[in-house]
Amino acid sequence: MKKTVRDMDVKGKRVLVRCDFNVPMQEGKITDDTRIVSALPTIRYLTEHGAKVILMSHMGRPKGEPKKEFTLQPVADRLTQLLGKQVVFAASDRVVDENVQRAAAALADGDVMLLENVRFRKEETQNDAGFAKELASLGDIFVNDAFGTAHRAHASTAGIADYLPCVSGFLIEKEVQFLGNAVENPDRPFVAIMGGAKVGDKIPVIENLLKKVDALIIGGGMAYTFFKAEGLEIGTSILDQDSLALAKEIFAKAEQAGVKLLLPVDAVCAKEFQNDTEFAVFDKDQIPQDRMGMDIGPKTIELFKAEIAQAKTIVWNGPMGVFEMPNFAAGTRAVAEALAASDAVTIIGGGDSAAACEQFGLKDQMTHISTGGGASLEFLEGKVLPGIAVIEDKQ
């Protein structure tokens, strides 16, 4: 078990919290504040327990230069509204300078301050010890609550822990609890659903999950690479040529592990990659040469739904089709609805699956939606995440 903010006496202490405020922006306005809202429980706990709170985050990819469009000022304004108290914004292109140090020293118990985008300094992504030390100089305790960047060893996620005691916030605690339980101690049957287009990214995850799951469902763009590996015609469907041999191995490994491997049995295929194009349903061994698979077909939906209905733990990562286009959203919607209706523990691995749950208005009916796409994949792959490794263990 990892230590959390509950294990520290924070009263009167300056507590540096790494959050994930990498929110989508349009014309200087925040278009979705989910990540800010997700950080509130940790921030409120700290202020209520008399800590002096110093928040830090990155936004976008300013590539080590101070770029106005990536300033965290709008985040400070939104936090002020949400917390109902003034959040001091420490505007500095260097993130830490004498003024920022003075502002941090002047904080009273319960005050909140937000630093400028840590990626305004190129040293952040280099995990530079000097920059980590500058950040650490502002506080007494480091809290990592940014699961979305926990798979990156950066100065503000990992390096800083060399200089300060490190515990987790409530967000990381929840992520580790749900994802960790799913991987290490799931209620069975345990079903994993993998979708999306990139097979290469998911192969290591699939290989790790084959040691743990009872059934593995593969849909989305990656299914066509598996069809090709079976020697089927896939027309103009997306193909990850480099992963063909690996896909063949997955069939063998699933059989060895006694895991039920479910692939689509039919597909909605279109002439072109756009919503208003000619499309029809074909069985998997009947895909015409001039068509591309865009979604799973109705027989596949029934097959997948039946498997989901029996499960007690479900991990879902990646859509079943091009759900952004209404004509090809039925498969992803059906899977999301099946998870929402299920009694199982349902864990959504961030990214496109989380976006789909949001789009279909089902996100409140899932047990846990991960805040980190890449981080949740690496966690499911069995990798040690740098931002979690640095958190102190409970004795």
Backbone torsions as a table, in degrees:
resi	resn	phi	psi	omega
1	MET	NA	139.6	179.0
2	LYS	-92.3	148.2	175.8
3	LYS	-68.8	146.5	175.8
4	THR	-122.5	177.4	179.1
5	VAL	-56.5	-25.5	179.8
6	ARG	-65.5	-23.0	-176.1
7	ASP	-86.7	2.0	-177.0
8	MET	-119.8	144.2	170.5
9	ASP	-85.4	109.0	-172.3
10	VAL	-101.0	-5.1	-174.9
11	LYS	-59.1	125.6	177.5
12	GLY	76.0	-0.8	-178.9
13	LYS	-92.3	149.4	172.6
14	ARG	-87.9	117.3	-174.5
15	VAL	-112.2	117.1	178.1
16	LEU	-88.3	123.8	-178.3
17	VAL	-118.0	120.8	174.6
18	ARG	-87.6	113.5	178.7
19	CYS	-107.7	171.8	172.4
20	ASP	-113.5	91.7	178.4
21	PHE	-102.8	30.1	179.8
22	ASN	-78.8	74.4	-173.6
23	VAL	-95.8	151.3	177.5
24	PRO	-70.0	137.6	-177.4
25	MET	-124.8	148.2	171.5
26	GLN	-140.4	121.2	-179.7
27	GLU	49.7	47.0	176.4
28	GLY	75.9	3.5	-179.9
29	LYS	-113.2	142.4	177.3
30	ILE	-77.4	125.3	-177.6
31	THR	-93.8	-18.5	178.2
32	ASP	-150.8	115.8	-174.6
33	ASP	-101.5	19.2	-177.4
34	THR	-50.5	-45.1	-175.4
35	ARG	-66.8	-31.9	178.3
36	ILE	-70.5	-45.5	179.5
37	VAL	-61.0	-38.4	-179.6
38	SER	-62.5	-26.5	-177.6
39	ALA	-84.2	-13.1	-172.5
40	LEU	-60.6	-41.8	-178.5
41	PRO	-56.2	-42.0	179.1
42	THR	-66.8	-44.8	-178.5
43	ILE	-62.4	-45.7	-178.4
44	ARG	-64.1	-41.6	178.6
45	TYR	-56.5	-46.5	-177.0
46	LEU	-65.3	-44.7	-178.6
47	THR	-67.0	-39.0	-180.0
48	GLU	-66.2	-26.4	179.0
49	HIS	-96.9	18.0	169.9
50	GLY	78.3	20.6	177.0
51	ALA	-81.4	156.9	169.5
52	LYS	-98.3	111.3	-166.2
53	VAL	-99.3	126.3	177.1
54	ILE	-120.0	112.9	-175.6
55	LEU	-95.9	146.5	175.0
56	MET	-143.1	151.3	-179.1
57	SER	-162.8	169.1	168.0
58	HIS	-107.7	168.0	168.8
59	MET	-148.4	127.3	177.5
60	GLY	63.0	-158.5	-178.5
61	ARG	-127.9	75.2	179.9
62	PRO	-71.6	-6.4	174.8
63	LYS	58.0	44.3	172.3
64	GLY	76.0	15.9	176.9
65	GLU	-127.6	146.5	176.9
66	PRO	-72.9	106.9	178.8
67	LYS	-116.4	125.0	-173.7
68	LYS	-53.3	-36.2	-175.8
69	GLU	-68.3	-12.0	-180.0
70	PHE	-109.6	15.1	179.0
71	THR	-66.3	150.4	178.7
72	LEU	-91.4	7.6	178.6
73	GLN	-51.0	-47.3	179.4
74	PRO	-60.6	-30.0	178.1
75	VAL	-68.5	-42.1	177.3
76	ALA	-59.8	-42.1	179.7
77	ASP	-63.2	-43.1	-179.3
78	ARG	-67.6	-40.4	177.8
79	LEU	-62.2	-39.4	177.9
80	THR	-58.4	-44.0	178.3
81	GLN	-64.3	-47.7	-174.1
82	LEU	-69.3	-37.4	-178.0
83	LEU	-85.7	-16.2	-178.4
84	GLY	68.7	23.9	175.4
85	LYS	-148.9	152.8	-176.2
86	GLN	-64.4	124.9	172.5
87	VAL	-100.3	118.3	-178.6
88	VAL	-71.9	126.7	176.4
89	PHE	-99.3	118.8	-178.2
90	ALA	-88.5	82.7	-175.8
91	ALA	-73.2	111.1	176.0
92	SER	-155.7	126.4	178.8
93	ASP	-63.0	-21.3	179.5
94	ARG	-92.2	0.1	-179.2
95	VAL	69.7	-53.3	175.2
96	VAL	-121.4	124.6	171.6
97	ASP	-147.7	-172.9	-175.9
98	GLU	-61.2	-40.4	179.7
99	ASN	-62.5	-42.7	-179.7
100	VAL	-64.7	-41.0	179.2
101	GLN	-63.4	-39.4	177.8
102	ARG	-64.8	-43.4	-180.0
103	ALA	-61.8	-40.2	179.5
104	ALA	-65.6	-40.3	-179.1
105	ALA	-67.8	-26.8	-176.0
106	ALA	-87.0	-4.2	-177.6
107	LEU	-64.2	140.1	173.8
108	ALA	-95.4	164.5	177.8
109	ASP	-56.4	131.9	179.2
110	GLY	90.3	-7.5	178.1
111	ASP	-76.2	156.0	178.4
112	VAL	-129.8	133.9	178.6
113	MET	-130.9	145.7	177.0
114	LEU	-120.0	129.0	176.8
115	LEU	-79.7	163.0	175.2
116	GLU	-70.6	161.8	179.6
117	ASN	-44.6	115.1	-175.7
118	VAL	-63.1	-21.2	179.6
119	ARG	-82.8	5.4	169.6
120	PHE	-68.9	-14.7	176.5
121	ARG	-109.5	126.5	-178.1
122	LYS	-64.1	-22.3	-178.7
123	GLU	-65.7	-21.2	-177.8
124	GLU	-58.8	-55.3	-175.8
125	THR	-75.9	-12.7	176.0
126	GLN	-86.5	-0.9	-175.7
127	ASN	51.0	46.2	-175.7
128	ASP	-71.9	128.8	-176.4
129	ALA	-62.7	-37.3	-179.9
130	GLY	-61.7	-44.7	179.8
131	PHE	-69.8	-39.1	177.5
132	ALA	-59.2	-39.4	-180.0
133	LYS	-67.1	-40.5	177.1
134	GLU	-59.2	-46.4	179.1
135	LEU	-62.2	-45.8	-177.4
136	ALA	-62.5	-28.4	-178.0
137	SER	-63.2	-17.6	-177.4
138	LEU	-82.1	-18.4	-170.4
139	GLY	-135.2	178.4	178.0
140	ASP	-110.5	-27.5	-176.9
141	ILE	-136.7	143.8	175.7
142	PHE	-111.8	128.0	176.0
143	VAL	-114.6	121.1	174.0
144	ASN	-96.0	121.1	177.6
145	ASP	-130.8	21.4	-177.6
146	ALA	-108.4	84.1	-179.7
147	PHE	-65.8	-34.4	-178.2
148	GLY	-58.5	-22.7	177.6
149	THR	-118.2	13.8	-176.9
150	ALA	-67.4	-18.0	179.7
151	HIS	-88.3	4.5	177.6
152	ARG	-109.6	131.0	174.8
153	ALA	-90.4	86.0	179.8
154	HIS	-112.1	169.8	-176.8
155	ALA	-60.2	-39.6	-175.1
156	SER	-89.4	-4.8	179.9
157	THR	-110.7	-29.3	-174.8
158	ALA	-132.1	-51.4	-175.2
159	GLY	-54.4	-38.9	-176.9
160	ILE	-61.0	-27.0	-177.2
161	ALA	-69.6	-11.5	174.1
162	ASP	-70.8	-17.8	-172.3
163	TYR	-117.3	-10.8	-178.6
164	LEU	-138.5	150.6	171.3
165	PRO	-62.5	140.1	-172.1
166	CYS	-124.4	128.2	175.0
167	VAL	-130.1	170.3	-179.9
168	SER	-98.2	156.5	170.1
169	GLY	-87.6	-177.6	-175.2
170	PHE	-70.4	-29.0	-179.5
171	LEU	-67.4	-49.6	179.2
172	ILE	-64.7	-39.0	178.5
173	GLU	-56.5	-45.2	-178.3
174	LYS	-66.8	-42.1	178.9
175	GLU	-60.2	-48.0	-177.3
176	VAL	-65.5	-37.1	179.7
177	GLN	-64.2	-51.5	-176.0
178	PHE	-72.2	-49.9	-178.3
179	LEU	-67.5	-39.8	-179.8
180	GLY	-63.4	-45.6	179.1
181	ASN	-63.0	-40.6	-178.9
182	ALA	-60.9	-41.4	-175.3
183	VAL	-81.0	-37.2	-172.5
184	GLU	-96.4	-32.5	-170.9
185	ASN	-147.7	58.5	-173.5
186	PRO	-79.1	150.2	164.9
187	ASP	-69.4	136.5	-176.6
188	ARG	-108.3	155.3	1.4
189	PRO	-65.2	140.2	178.6
190	PHE	-106.4	118.8	-177.9
191	VAL	-117.1	130.6	173.5
192	ALA	-109.4	138.0	178.4
193	ILE	-117.9	119.2	-179.4
194	MET	-115.6	132.6	178.1
195	GLY	-140.9	-155.5	-178.3
196	GLY	84.8	178.4	-171.0
197	ALA	-94.4	-34.1	-170.0
198	LYS	-87.5	106.8	178.8
199	VAL	-70.0	-44.2	-175.6
200	GLY	-51.6	-42.7	-179.1
201	ASP	-65.3	-31.5	-170.9
202	LYS	-95.3	-17.5	-176.8
203	ILE	-54.3	-49.0	179.7
204	PRO	-60.8	-35.0	178.9
205	VAL	-66.9	-45.9	179.6
206	ILE	-59.7	-43.9	-178.3
207	GLU	-61.5	-40.4	178.5
208	ASN	-69.5	-41.9	-177.9
209	LEU	-68.5	-28.4	178.8
210	LEU	-60.2	-23.5	178.6
211	LYS	-80.8	-9.6	-169.6
212	LYS	-124.1	-29.7	-172.3
213	VAL	-89.7	163.5	172.8
214	ASP	-93.5	-31.5	178.0
215	ALA	-144.0	145.7	178.4
216	LEU	-126.4	123.4	178.6
217	ILE	-104.1	129.1	177.7
218	ILE	-119.4	123.6	178.3
219	GLY	-137.2	-163.8	177.5
220	GLY	70.2	-168.0	-176.3
221	GLY	-58.7	-30.8	-176.4
222	MET	-68.3	-20.9	-178.8
223	ALA	-60.0	-30.6	-175.1
224	TYR	-71.4	-28.5	173.9
225	THR	-66.4	-38.1	177.4
226	PHE	-68.6	-39.3	175.7
227	PHE	-58.3	-46.1	-179.2
228	LYS	-60.9	-40.0	178.7
229	ALA	-63.4	-26.0	177.0
230	GLU	-85.2	-0.3	179.0
231	GLY	86.5	17.2	-178.2
232	LEU	-90.4	155.6	172.8
233	GLU	-75.2	129.6	179.1
234	ILE	-118.8	10.2	177.9
235	GLY	60.0	-132.5	-179.0
236	THR	-100.5	20.5	179.6
237	SER	-62.6	157.9	178.0
238	ILE	-61.2	136.0	-178.7
239	LEU	-136.3	131.0	174.2
240	ASP	-100.7	87.6	-173.9
241	GLN	-55.5	-39.5	-176.5
242	ASP	-66.7	-19.3	-175.6
243	SER	-103.1	6.2	-177.4
244	LEU	-57.3	-48.3	-178.2
245	ALA	-63.0	-39.4	179.1
246	LEU	-65.2	-38.7	178.4
247	ALA	-61.2	-41.8	177.5
248	LYS	-59.6	-40.7	-179.9
249	GLU	-64.1	-35.0	-178.8
250	ILE	-60.7	-40.3	177.4
251	PHE	-56.1	-47.3	-177.8
252	ALA	-66.4	-43.2	-177.6
253	LYS	-66.0	-37.7	178.6
254	ALA	-62.6	-42.8	-179.9
255	GLU	-63.3	-45.0	179.0
256	GLN	-60.1	-39.7	-175.9
257	ALA	-82.1	-5.5	-177.9
258	GLY	69.4	28.9	179.6
259	VAL	-96.0	134.0	177.6
260	LYS	-75.2	118.8	-179.0
261	LEU	-106.0	117.5	-178.7
262	LEU	-110.7	122.0	174.3
263	LEU	-112.5	161.2	176.9
264	PRO	-58.2	148.5	175.7
265	VAL	-106.1	-15.0	174.1
266	ASP	-149.2	163.9	-175.1
267	ALA	-144.6	148.1	172.2
268	VAL	-87.6	116.1	-175.1
269	CYS	-114.5	142.3	-175.7
270	ALA	-124.7	160.8	177.0
271	LYS	-71.9	-42.3	-175.7
272	GLU	-133.9	162.6	-179.6
273	PHE	-83.7	70.0	175.3
274	GLN	-157.3	162.8	-173.7
275	ASN	-68.8	-46.4	-175.1
276	ASP	-92.6	68.0	177.7
277	THR	-130.1	167.6	178.7
278	GLU	-71.4	133.0	178.2
279	PHE	-146.9	156.9	-179.9
280	ALA	-156.7	165.0	179.7
281	VAL	-94.0	134.4	176.4
282	PHE	-130.6	145.3	170.6
283	ASP	-64.1	156.5	-172.5
284	LYS	-60.8	-25.8	-179.2
285	ASP	-97.6	12.9	-178.3
286	GLN	-124.3	16.7	-176.1
287	ILE	-68.0	122.6	-178.8
288	PRO	-69.3	155.6	-176.9
289	GLN	-62.7	-25.9	-174.7
290	ASP	-103.6	18.7	-179.8
291	ARG	-121.9	154.1	176.7
292	MET	-121.2	140.2	177.2
293	GLY	-70.0	130.4	-177.4
294	MET	-121.5	-15.9	-178.3
295	ASP	-164.9	162.6	173.2
296	ILE	-75.4	151.3	-177.7
297	GLY	-87.0	176.0	-175.5
298	PRO	-63.2	-36.1	178.6
299	LYS	-65.5	-39.8	179.1
300	THR	-64.6	-41.2	178.8
301	ILE	-55.8	-46.3	-179.6
302	GLU	-64.6	-41.1	179.3
303	LEU	-60.9	-48.3	-178.1
304	PHE	-67.5	-40.4	-179.6
305	LYS	-61.3	-39.3	-179.5
306	ALA	-63.5	-40.0	179.8
307	GLU	-69.0	-42.1	-179.9
308	ILE	-62.2	-38.0	-176.8
309	ALA	-62.1	-26.8	-178.4
310	GLN	-87.2	-14.0	-169.9
311	ALA	-76.0	153.3	174.0
312	LYS	-109.9	-24.0	174.3
313	THR	-135.2	131.5	-179.2
314	ILE	-132.8	129.2	171.6
315	VAL	-114.1	127.7	-178.0
316	TRP	-122.7	125.5	176.6
317	ASN	-139.4	107.4	175.1
318	GLY	107.8	133.9	-176.8
319	PRO	-71.2	164.7	-178.3
320	MET	-88.7	-13.3	-178.2
321	GLY	-167.0	-168.1	-178.8
322	VAL	-83.7	75.0	-169.7
323	PHE	-67.9	-14.7	177.6
324	GLU	-68.3	-20.8	177.2
325	MET	-100.1	121.7	-173.9
326	PRO	-52.2	-36.6	-178.3
327	ASN	-68.3	-16.6	-175.0
328	PHE	-124.8	29.6	-177.9
329	ALA	-102.8	-9.0	-171.6
330	ALA	-59.7	-41.2	-177.4
331	GLY	-65.5	-46.9	-179.9
332	THR	-64.7	-41.9	178.6
333	ARG	-61.6	-44.2	-178.2
334	ALA	-62.1	-41.2	178.6
335	VAL	-66.1	-44.7	178.8
336	ALA	-60.2	-42.2	179.7
337	GLU	-67.1	-37.4	178.2
338	ALA	-64.8	-39.2	177.3
339	LEU	-66.9	-42.3	-179.0
340	ALA	-62.2	-35.5	-177.4
341	ALA	-82.7	-11.4	-173.3
342	SER	-79.5	153.6	174.9
343	ASP	-86.9	-3.2	-175.1
344	ALA	-71.2	164.3	166.7
345	VAL	-74.1	118.4	-175.3
346	THR	-112.0	121.7	-176.7
347	ILE	-120.0	121.0	-177.1
348	ILE	-103.7	122.3	-173.2
349	GLY	-82.0	51.5	172.8
350	GLY	61.0	-167.2	174.5
351	GLY	56.8	-137.0	-174.8
352	ASP	-64.2	-33.6	179.8
353	SER	-65.6	-41.2	177.7
354	ALA	-64.3	-41.7	178.9
355	ALA	-62.5	-38.3	179.6
356	ALA	-66.0	-43.9	178.5
357	CYS	-59.7	-39.7	178.0
358	GLU	-65.0	-47.9	-177.6
359	GLN	-59.3	-38.1	-177.4
360	PHE	-91.2	6.4	177.4
361	GLY	68.0	30.0	-174.7
362	LEU	-114.0	5.8	-169.8
363	LYS	-66.2	-28.7	-179.6
364	ASP	-75.8	-9.8	-178.8
365	GLN	-98.4	6.6	176.2
366	MET	-99.7	148.2	-179.8
367	THR	-64.0	-46.5	-175.4
368	HIS	-151.7	126.3	173.1
369	ILE	-109.8	117.3	-176.9
370	SER	-67.4	144.4	179.7
371	THR	-88.8	-2.6	-178.6
372	GLY	-130.8	113.3	178.3
373	GLY	-65.2	-62.6	-179.0
374	GLY	-62.3	-40.7	-178.4
375	ALA	-66.3	-41.0	-178.9
376	SER	-67.6	-36.3	177.0
377	LEU	-62.2	-45.4	-179.2
378	GLU	-66.6	-34.3	177.2
379	PHE	-64.2	-45.8	179.9
380	LEU	-67.8	-21.6	178.2
381	GLU	-76.9	-11.2	-179.8
382	GLY	89.7	11.3	-179.9
383	LYS	-80.0	152.5	172.1
384	VAL	-84.3	125.2	-179.6
385	LEU	-90.1	126.9	-175.9
386	PRO	-53.5	-41.7	-177.5
387	GLY	-69.5	-16.2	177.6
388	ILE	-99.5	-33.9	179.4
389	ALA	-58.5	-33.1	-175.9
390	VAL	-78.4	-11.5	-179.9
391	ILE	-74.2	133.3	-176.0
392	GLU	-66.9	143.0	177.1
393	ASP	-82.5	149.6	174.0
394	LYS	-71.4	142.5	-179.7
395	GLN	-75.0	NA	NA
